[in-house]
Amino acid sequence: MTRRIFALLGRRDEPTDAVEEYCLHLGESLVVHDFQLELRRVPWEIHGWARSLHALRLQAAGWRGTWTLVQYTALAWSERGFPFRFIQALRILAAAGARIAIVYHDVEPFAGTRPIDRLRRFAQVRAMRRALDLADLAIFTVPPEKLSWCPGNREKAAFIPVGPNLPIEAIASNRHAHRNEDSHFVPSIAVFGITGGEPGQRETREIIAAMQFAAQKLGKLRLSVFGRHAELREAALREGLRGSPVELSVEAVLDGEEVVQRLSNCDLLLFVRGPISSRRSSAIAGIACGLPVIAYEGQETAPPITDAGLVLVHEHMPGSTNDEARQQDLNESLLRVLSDSAFRTELASKSKMAYQRFFSWHAIADRFSELLEKNLSP
């Protein structure tokens, strides 16, 4: 018998909503486990909090004993990252007798050193801890032991990585081996998304420096930059790579099939959007496409993401005296992967295996089903 469950989301993210895509892929994969996942929103940015919470109260009246997977990111529940209303939504579900499973997509509070940043961080930690108290089940997208705020009592806590949010079945499995054997092989590097604001400026400088270093050693290269904020960095990328033998392609947000195609036409993913972890769907997209991934290592970098074909660079703090050493490590890592086809093939194989075992939607749905089945009884 098919069992009905819900995914509850806050406001929609624009231009793409990765959390909504996550829920859609999860719902498709849960069908084989006899779960029907239906999406619901609390559209407070459109109708205001009072009307939105009232509508949730009316809907939740029929959810007694039904699993509700509440998707948490701070900005989905607050314009400025103070998610107090998130707790109100959870209390409405609890009062209605719904079974609450919180999926923590944001697993740590926001960084920053300004007084407002410290206040926001306090508010987010308080909200995440209170949500944990109200939940029947807490699903973290990184191992809970890696978190700075999670209490020691973790009976409710479970770990499930995110998936790639892409139609991976469209990939040609033998593409990389064929490219490596091509006598006219020109290495192609993918960058999937760049962060907005000042962090994106830093990422752009690091990409330019690494590409210049590799091109000086190897000659002609291709760089394909696409996804969120990519078009905002096109001018800086073209200026920084002017005069170097790097063929640059820059595209904005693409649909899923186009992303798979771009990744499949590249030989590695260069991921510099902060440390890699099992909640970074853009990095997992490269793993799912069977690519070696060069990425920064950080607090959240742990198995199973480390089972993929990664070359890790220790991320020193931006602005520190170690910035130059970090960039040099990144440069040399890129050169090593591009210049060694056997090493590149080995890394690609590890990525494919890790995807099948841990990051495919079938594997993720299996884990969700196991947890929901185990906790079905009141």
Secondary structure as a PSIPRED ss2 file (coil, helix, strand):
# PSIPRED VFORMAT (PSIPRED V4.0)

   1 M C   1.000  0.000  0.000
   2 T C   1.000  0.000  0.000
   3 R E   0.000  0.000  1.000
   4 R E   0.000  0.000  1.000
   5 I E   0.000  0.000  1.000
   6 F E   0.000  0.000  1.000
   7 A E   0.000  0.000  1.000
   8 L E   0.000  0.000  1.000
   9 L E   0.000  0.000  1.000
  10 G C   1.000  0.000  0.000
  11 R C   1.000  0.000  0.000
  12 R C   1.000  0.000  0.000
  13 D C   1.000  0.000  0.000
  14 E C   1.000  0.000  0.000
  15 P C   1.000  0.000  0.000
  16 T C   1.000  0.000  0.000
  17 D C   1.000  0.000  0.000
  18 A H   0.000  1.000  0.000
  19 V H   0.000  1.000  0.000
  20 E H   0.000  1.000  0.000
  21 E H   0.000  1.000  0.000
  22 Y H   0.000  1.000  0.000
  23 C H   0.000  1.000  0.000
  24 L H   0.000  1.000  0.000
  25 H H   0.000  1.000  0.000
  26 L H   0.000  1.000  0.000
  27 G H   0.000  1.000  0.000
  28 E H   0.000  1.000  0.000
  29 S H   0.000  1.000  0.000
  30 L H   0.000  1.000  0.000
  31 V H   0.000  1.000  0.000
  32 V H   0.000  1.000  0.000
  33 H H   0.000  1.000  0.000
  34 D C   1.000  0.000  0.000
  35 F E   0.000  0.000  1.000
  36 Q E   0.000  0.000  1.000
  37 L E   0.000  0.000  1.000
  38 E E   0.000  0.000  1.000
  39 L E   0.000  0.000  1.000
  40 R E   0.000  0.000  1.000
  41 R E   0.000  0.000  1.000
  42 V C   1.000  0.000  0.000
  43 P C   1.000  0.000  0.000
  44 W H   0.000  1.000  0.000
  45 E H   0.000  1.000  0.000
  46 I H   0.000  1.000  0.000
  47 H H   0.000  1.000  0.000
  48 G C   1.000  0.000  0.000
  49 W H   0.000  1.000  0.000
  50 A H   0.000  1.000  0.000
  51 R H   0.000  1.000  0.000
  52 S H   0.000  1.000  0.000
  53 L H   0.000  1.000  0.000
  54 H H   0.000  1.000  0.000
  55 A H   0.000  1.000  0.000
  56 L H   0.000  1.000  0.000
  57 R H   0.000  1.000  0.000
  58 L H   0.000  1.000  0.000
  59 Q H   0.000  1.000  0.000
  60 A H   0.000  1.000  0.000
  61 A C   1.000  0.000  0.000
  62 G C   1.000  0.000  0.000
  63 W C   1.000  0.000  0.000
  64 R C   1.000  0.000  0.000
  65 G C   1.000  0.000  0.000
  66 T C   1.000  0.000  0.000
  67 W E   0.000  0.000  1.000
  68 T E   0.000  0.000  1.000
  69 L E   0.000  0.000  1.000
  70 V E   0.000  0.000  1.000
  71 Q E   0.000  0.000  1.000
  72 Y E   0.000  0.000  1.000
  73 T C   1.000  0.000  0.000
  74 A H   0.000  1.000  0.000
  75 L H   0.000  1.000  0.000
  76 A H   0.000  1.000  0.000
  77 W C   1.000  0.000  0.000
  78 S C   1.000  0.000  0.000
  79 E C   1.000  0.000  0.000
  80 R C   1.000  0.000  0.000
  81 G C   1.000  0.000  0.000
  82 F C   1.000  0.000  0.000
  83 P C   1.000  0.000  0.000
  84 F H   0.000  1.000  0.000
  85 R H   0.000  1.000  0.000
  86 F H   0.000  1.000  0.000
  87 I H   0.000  1.000  0.000
  88 Q H   0.000  1.000  0.000
  89 A H   0.000  1.000  0.000
  90 L H   0.000  1.000  0.000
  91 R H   0.000  1.000  0.000
  92 I H   0.000  1.000  0.000
  93 L H   0.000  1.000  0.000
  94 A H   0.000  1.000  0.000
  95 A H   0.000  1.000  0.000
  96 A H   0.000  1.000  0.000
  97 G C   1.000  0.000  0.000
  98 A C   1.000  0.000  0.000
  99 R E   0.000  0.000  1.000
 100 I E   0.000  0.000  1.000
 101 A E   0.000  0.000  1.000
 102 I E   0.000  0.000  1.000
 103 V E   0.000  0.000  1.000
 104 Y E   0.000  0.000  1.000
 105 H C   1.000  0.000  0.000
 106 D C   1.000  0.000  0.000
 107 V C   1.000  0.000  0.000
 108 E C   1.000  0.000  0.000
 109 P C   1.000  0.000  0.000
 110 F C   1.000  0.000  0.000
 111 A C   1.000  0.000  0.000
 112 G C   1.000  0.000  0.000
 113 T C   1.000  0.000  0.000
 114 R C   1.000  0.000  0.000
 115 P H   0.000  1.000  0.000
 116 I H   0.000  1.000  0.000
 117 D H   0.000  1.000  0.000
 118 R H   0.000  1.000  0.000
 119 L H   0.000  1.000  0.000
 120 R H   0.000  1.000  0.000
 121 R H   0.000  1.000  0.000
 122 F H   0.000  1.000  0.000
 123 A H   0.000  1.000  0.000
 124 Q H   0.000  1.000  0.000
 125 V H   0.000  1.000  0.000
 126 R H   0.000  1.000  0.000
 127 A H   0.000  1.000  0.000
 128 M H   0.000  1.000  0.000
 129 R H   0.000  1.000  0.000
 130 R H   0.000  1.000  0.000
 131 A H   0.000  1.000  0.000
 132 L H   0.000  1.000  0.000
 133 D H   0.000  1.000  0.000
 134 L H   0.000  1.000  0.000
 135 A C   1.000  0.000  0.000
 136 D C   1.000  0.000  0.000
 137 L E   0.000  0.000  1.000
 138 A E   0.000  0.000  1.000
 139 I E   0.000  0.000  1.000
 140 F E   0.000  0.000  1.000
 141 T C   1.000  0.000  0.000
 142 V C   1.000  0.000  0.000
 143 P C   1.000  0.000  0.000
 144 P H   0.000  1.000  0.000
 145 E H   0.000  1.000  0.000
 146 K H   0.000  1.000  0.000
 147 L C   1.000  0.000  0.000
 148 S C   1.000  0.000  0.000
 149 W C   1.000  0.000  0.000
 150 C C   1.000  0.000  0.000
 151 P C   1.000  0.000  0.000
 152 G C   1.000  0.000  0.000
 153 N C   1.000  0.000  0.000
 154 R C   1.000  0.000  0.000
 155 E C   1.000  0.000  0.000
 156 K C   1.000  0.000  0.000
 157 A E   0.000  0.000  1.000
 158 A E   0.000  0.000  1.000
 159 F E   0.000  0.000  1.000
 160 I C   1.000  0.000  0.000
 161 P C   1.000  0.000  0.000
 162 V C   1.000  0.000  0.000
 163 G C   1.000  0.000  0.000
 164 P C   1.000  0.000  0.000
 165 N C   1.000  0.000  0.000
 166 L C   1.000  0.000  0.000
 167 P C   1.000  0.000  0.000
 168 I H   0.000  1.000  0.000
 169 E H   0.000  1.000  0.000
 170 A H   0.000  1.000  0.000
 171 I C   1.000  0.000  0.000
 172 A C   1.000  0.000  0.000
 173 S C   1.000  0.000  0.000
 174 N C   1.000  0.000  0.000
 175 R H   0.000  1.000  0.000
 176 H H   0.000  1.000  0.000
 177 A H   0.000  1.000  0.000
 178 H H   0.000  1.000  0.000
 179 R H   0.000  1.000  0.000
 180 N H   0.000  1.000  0.000
 181 E H   0.000  1.000  0.000
 182 D C   1.000  0.000  0.000
 183 S C   1.000  0.000  0.000
 184 H C   1.000  0.000  0.000
 185 F C   1.000  0.000  0.000
 186 V C   1.000  0.000  0.000
 187 P C   1.000  0.000  0.000
 188 S E   0.000  0.000  1.000
 189 I E   0.000  0.000  1.000
 190 A E   0.000  0.000  1.000
 191 V E   0.000  0.000  1.000
 192 F E   0.000  0.000  1.000
 193 G C   1.000  0.000  0.000
 194 I C   1.000  0.000  0.000
 195 T C   1.000  0.000  0.000
 196 G C   1.000  0.000  0.000
 197 G H   0.000  1.000  0.000
 198 E H   0.000  1.000  0.000
 199 P H   0.000  1.000  0.000
 200 G H   0.000  1.000  0.000
 201 Q H   0.000  1.000  0.000
 202 R H   0.000  1.000  0.000
 203 E H   0.000  1.000  0.000
 204 T H   0.000  1.000  0.000
 205 R H   0.000  1.000  0.000
 206 E H   0.000  1.000  0.000
 207 I H   0.000  1.000  0.000
 208 I H   0.000  1.000  0.000
 209 A H   0.000  1.000  0.000
 210 A H   0.000  1.000  0.000
 211 M H   0.000  1.000  0.000
 212 Q H   0.000  1.000  0.000
 213 F H   0.000  1.000  0.000
 214 A H   0.000  1.000  0.000
 215 A H   0.000  1.000  0.000
 216 Q H   0.000  1.000  0.000
 217 K H   0.000  1.000  0.000
 218 L H   0.000  1.000  0.000
 219 G C   1.000  0.000  0.000
 220 K C   1.000  0.000  0.000
 221 L E   0.000  0.000  1.000
 222 R E   0.000  0.000  1.000
 223 L E   0.000  0.000  1.000
 224 S E   0.000  0.000  1.000
 225 V E   0.000  0.000  1.000
 226 F E   0.000  0.000  1.000
 227 G C   1.000  0.000  0.000
 228 R C   1.000  0.000  0.000
 229 H C   1.000  0.000  0.000
 230 A C   1.000  0.000  0.000
 231 E H   0.000  1.000  0.000
 232 L H   0.000  1.000  0.000
 233 R H   0.000  1.000  0.000
 234 E H   0.000  1.000  0.000
 235 A H   0.000  1.000  0.000
 236 A H   0.000  1.000  0.000
 237 L H   0.000  1.000  0.000
 238 R H   0.000  1.000  0.000
 239 E H   0.000  1.000  0.000
 240 G H   0.000  1.000  0.000
 241 L C   1.000  0.000  0.000
 242 R C   1.000  0.000  0.000
 243 G C   1.000  0.000  0.000
 244 S C   1.000  0.000  0.000
 245 P C   1.000  0.000  0.000
 246 V E   0.000  0.000  1.000
 247 E E   0.000  0.000  1.000
 248 L E   0.000  0.000  1.000
 249 S E   0.000  0.000  1.000
 250 V E   0.000  0.000  1.000
 251 E E   0.000  0.000  1.000
 252 A C   1.000  0.000  0.000
 253 V C   1.000  0.000  0.000
 254 L C   1.000  0.000  0.000
 255 D C   1.000  0.000  0.000
 256 G H   0.000  1.000  0.000
 257 E H   0.000  1.000  0.000
 258 E H   0.000  1.000  0.000
 259 V H   0.000  1.000  0.000
 260 V H   0.000  1.000  0.000
 261 Q H   0.000  1.000  0.000
 262 R H   0.000  1.000  0.000
 263 L H   0.000  1.000  0.000
 264 S H   0.000  1.000  0.000
 265 N C   1.000  0.000  0.000
 266 C C   1.000  0.000  0.000
 267 D C   1.000  0.000  0.000
 268 L E   0.000  0.000  1.000
 269 L E   0.000  0.000  1.000
 270 L E   0.000  0.000  1.000
 271 F E   0.000  0.000  1.000
 272 V E   0.000  0.000  1.000
 273 R E   0.000  0.000  1.000
 274 G E   0.000  0.000  1.000
 275 P E   0.000  0.000  1.000
 276 I C   1.000  0.000  0.000
 277 S C   1.000  0.000  0.000
 278 S C   1.000  0.000  0.000
 279 R C   1.000  0.000  0.000
 280 R C   1.000  0.000  0.000
 281 S H   0.000  1.000  0.000
 282 S H   0.000  1.000  0.000
 283 A H   0.000  1.000  0.000
 284 I H   0.000  1.000  0.000
 285 A H   0.000  1.000  0.000
 286 G H   0.000  1.000  0.000
 287 I H   0.000  1.000  0.000
 288 A H   0.000  1.000  0.000
 289 C C   1.000  0.000  0.000
 290 G C   1.000  0.000  0.000
 291 L C   1.000  0.000  0.000
 292 P C   1.000  0.000  0.000
 293 V E   0.000  0.000  1.000
 294 I E   0.000  0.000  1.000
 295 A E   0.000  0.000  1.000
 296 Y E   0.000  0.000  1.000
 297 E E   0.000  0.000  1.000
 298 G C   1.000  0.000  0.000
 299 Q C   1.000  0.000  0.000
 300 E C   1.000  0.000  0.000
 301 T C   1.000  0.000  0.000
 302 A C   1.000  0.000  0.000
 303 P C   1.000  0.000  0.000
 304 P C   1.000  0.000  0.000
 305 I H   0.000  1.000  0.000
 306 T H   0.000  1.000  0.000
 307 D H   0.000  1.000  0.000
 308 A C   1.000  0.000  0.000
 309 G C   1.000  0.000  0.000
 310 L E   0.000  0.000  1.000
 311 V E   0.000  0.000  1.000
 312 L E   0.000  0.000  1.000
 313 V E   0.000  0.000  1.000
 314 H E   0.000  0.000  1.000
 315 E C   1.000  0.000  0.000
 316 H C   1.000  0.000  0.000
 317 M C   1.000  0.000  0.000
 318 P C   1.000  0.000  0.000
 319 G C   1.000  0.000  0.000
 320 S C   1.000  0.000  0.000
 321 T C   1.000  0.000  0.000
 322 N C   1.000  0.000  0.000
 323 D H   0.000  1.000  0.000
 324 E H   0.000  1.000  0.000
 325 A H   0.000  1.000  0.000
 326 R H   0.000  1.000  0.000
 327 Q H   0.000  1.000  0.000
 328 Q H   0.000  1.000  0.000
 329 D H   0.000  1.000  0.000
 330 L H   0.000  1.000  0.000
 331 N H   0.000  1.000  0.000
 332 E H   0.000  1.000  0.000
 333 S H   0.000  1.000  0.000
 334 L H   0.000  1.000  0.000
 335 L H   0.000  1.000  0.000
 336 R H   0.000  1.000  0.000
 337 V H   0.000  1.000  0.000
 338 L H   0.000  1.000  0.000
 339 S H   0.000  1.000  0.000
 340 D C   1.000  0.000  0.000
 341 S H   0.000  1.000  0.000
 342 A H   0.000  1.000  0.000
 343 F H   0.000  1.000  0.000
 344 R H   0.000  1.000  0.000
 345 T H   0.000  1.000  0.000
 346 E H   0.000  1.000  0.000
 347 L H   0.000  1.000  0.000
 348 A H   0.000  1.000  0.000
 349 S H   0.000  1.000  0.000
 350 K H   0.000  1.000  0.000
 351 S H   0.000  1.000  0.000
 352 K H   0.000  1.000  0.000
 353 M H   0.000  1.000  0.000
 354 A H   0.000  1.000  0.000
 355 Y H   0.000  1.000  0.000
 356 Q H   0.000  1.000  0.000
 357 R H   0.000  1.000  0.000
 358 F H   0.000  1.000  0.000
 359 F H   0.000  1.000  0.000
 360 S C   1.000  0.000  0.000
 361 W H   0.000  1.000  0.000
 362 H H   0.000  1.000  0.000
 363 A H   0.000  1.000  0.000
 364 I H   0.000  1.000  0.000
 365 A H   0.000  1.000  0.000
 366 D H   0.000  1.000  0.000
 367 R H   0.000  1.000  0.000
 368 F H   0.000  1.000  0.000
 369 S H   0.000  1.000  0.000
 370 E H   0.000  1.000  0.000
 371 L H   0.000  1.000  0.000
 372 L H   0.000  1.000  0.000
 373 E H   0.000  1.000  0.000
 374 K H   0.000  1.000  0.000
 375 N C   1.000  0.000  0.000
 376 L C   1.000  0.000  0.000
 377 S C   1.000  0.000  0.000
 378 P C   1.000  0.000  0.000
